[in-house]
Amino acid sequence: MAGGSSAEQLLSRIASGDGHGENSSYFDGWKAYDMDPFDLRHNRDGVIQMGLAENQLSLDLIEQWSMEHPEASICTAQGASQFRRIANFQDYHGLPEFREAMAKFMGQVRAGKVTFDPDRVVMCGGATGAQDTLAFCLADPGDAYLVPTPYYPAFDRDCCWRSGVKLLPIECHSSNNFTLTREALVSAYDGARRQGVRVKGVLITNPSNPLGTTMDRATLAMLARFATEHRVHLICDEIYAGSVFAKPDFVSIAEVIERDVPGCNRDLIHIAYSLSKDFGLPGFRVGIVYSYNDDVVACARKMSSFGLVSSQTQHFLAKMLSDAEFMARFLAESARRLAARHDRFVAGLREVGIACLPGNAGLFSWMDLRGMLRDKTHDAELELWRVIVHKVKLNVSPGTSFHCNEPGWFRVCHANMDDETMEVALDRIRRFVRQHQHKAKAERWAATRPMRLSLPRRGGATASHLPISSPMALLSPQSPMVHAS
Ligand SMILES: Cc1ncc(COP(=O)(O)O)c(C=O)c1O
């Protein structure tokens, strides 16, 4: 066994600990999917993967581009003349043409409202590597970042595992659509200080995963001012910047610090970006730290030796990203397809009265199943989630795994599948909800008349611990309600 608490622990404390976060329910759902993956032709009863924020909707456009541009690959007759130059390249500054293309593209995604300096673009292994690098540069073990909830679960790994940073929640609520307020931020900041924790940064994701919403200009300006006033870093994960498909438009922190907060201390502002979501290229492992702080750029660049992007990938992307006409077409078409998918999914849920938080970005919806909980607890949420994963066979992600303080919210990814699979998933959800509504109605009706419900015994113990309104009780074949009907 690798871990252990004995005095002769073989590995480092970090390696032996569970800081990777693999034990979270977020990953449990993945395991269920791995054991019985849905396939339209070969396994129609399998688990549908809706826990993976992956963009498969526009890959055909990239495939098409690469076929029309064989010179972008060093492994084709048209591109082989570059083979030696590229295969021999290993400078951690990255190919100049790659950084230039990346900076130009980042500006294009932000509708040309802001320009990026190629000399501030630092390569990392995905946005995952970018966060790890930033945490290494910005904070010491035990320092904290404040993070609005709900937030991307793997931040617990990316920011904390190696660097020992703590993430402290800034509690956001459904009452204002989980909008971050200055009051909540100040309350989290003061709370940390009272506990003697040094706050080194505020970490936001804009557009948000899991909410699928964009942050407005005023909130971003408030954050930039707060960072300047309190000398804390503002780290903005903008990985979904190019996946905004409806109004309001995306506003980048880059734009806000230029236009709205003239006195902003730019040394505190850092952006993490990646091509994993907007292009659906997580396998390329292309992440970026874009920092306005020269020292962070210098240190992150040295760090990038640990997570360099292959020069072959840089070469290919340099060509593709600098094709401005293709990029414009790609971004417009991708947004159109994301909108169509989102609208269809949300409308399908509405048919059975299930609402989602109004979203305009991302590859998922934040689904409100609060009305289906046995009670307003995280246990009840996980109970419902287990039914959805194991009986309804949809791997959605429970709000608790995103540190959401209000039970009953679920993130459902819908851009990682074809239309037909999405319809199967929708059908399953609708059938499940209707079943629940039907039972709930029957229960209400039964509750109005005097009756004695006798519950059978299972394994010597009474099964009455299963609450009657529990979806577990609804669907489990051993359920007293199933026996009663
Ligand atoms: C908000 C956010 N940041 C970072 C990542 C990690 O992305 P990458 O594949 O570039 O490491 C994800 C992936 O789901 C994400 O949603």
Ligand as a Chemical Component Dictionary entry (heavy atoms), coordinates in Angstrom:
data_LIG
# 
_chem_comp.id                   LIG 
_chem_comp.type                 NON-POLYMER 
_chem_comp.pdbx_formal_charge   0 
_chem_comp.three_letter_code    LIG 
# 
loop_
_chem_comp_atom.comp_id 
_chem_comp_atom.atom_id 
_chem_comp_atom.alt_atom_id 
_chem_comp_atom.type_symbol 
_chem_comp_atom.charge 
_chem_comp_atom.model_Cartn_x 
_chem_comp_atom.model_Cartn_y 
_chem_comp_atom.model_Cartn_z 
_chem_comp_atom.pdbx_ordinal 
LIG C1 C1 C 0 -13.586 25.712 -14.901 1  
LIG C2 C2 C 0 -12.598 24.712 -15.408 2  
LIG N1 N1 N 0 -11.291 24.966 -15.278 3  
LIG C3 C3 C 0 -10.383 24.081 -15.679 4  
LIG C4 C4 C 0 -10.743 22.879 -16.261 5  
LIG C5 C5 C 0 -9.660  21.916 -16.698 6  
LIG O1 O1 O 0 -9.390  22.077 -18.054 7  
LIG P1 P1 P 0 -8.129  21.473 -18.803 8  
LIG O2 O2 O 0 -8.608  20.285 -19.576 9  
LIG O3 O3 O 0 -7.669  22.554 -19.733 10 
LIG O4 O4 O 0 -7.114  21.126 -17.804 11 
LIG C6 C6 C 0 -12.095 22.577 -16.418 12 
LIG C7 C7 C 0 -12.515 21.295 -16.980 13 
LIG O5 O5 O 0 -13.623 20.837 -16.798 14 
LIG C8 C8 C 0 -13.038 23.524 -15.996 15 
LIG O6 O6 O 0 -14.355 23.311 -16.133 16 
# 
loop_
_chem_comp_bond.comp_id 
_chem_comp_bond.atom_id_1 
_chem_comp_bond.atom_id_2 
_chem_comp_bond.value_order 
_chem_comp_bond.pdbx_ordinal 
LIG C1 C2 SING 1  
LIG C2 N1 SING 2  
LIG C2 C8 DOUB 3  
LIG N1 C3 DOUB 4  
LIG C3 C4 SING 5  
LIG C4 C5 SING 6  
LIG C4 C6 DOUB 7  
LIG C5 O1 SING 8  
LIG O1 P1 SING 9  
LIG P1 O2 DOUB 10 
LIG P1 O3 SING 11 
LIG P1 O4 SING 12 
LIG C6 C7 SING 13 
LIG C6 C8 SING 14 
LIG C7 O5 DOUB 15 
LIG C8 O6 SING 16 
# 
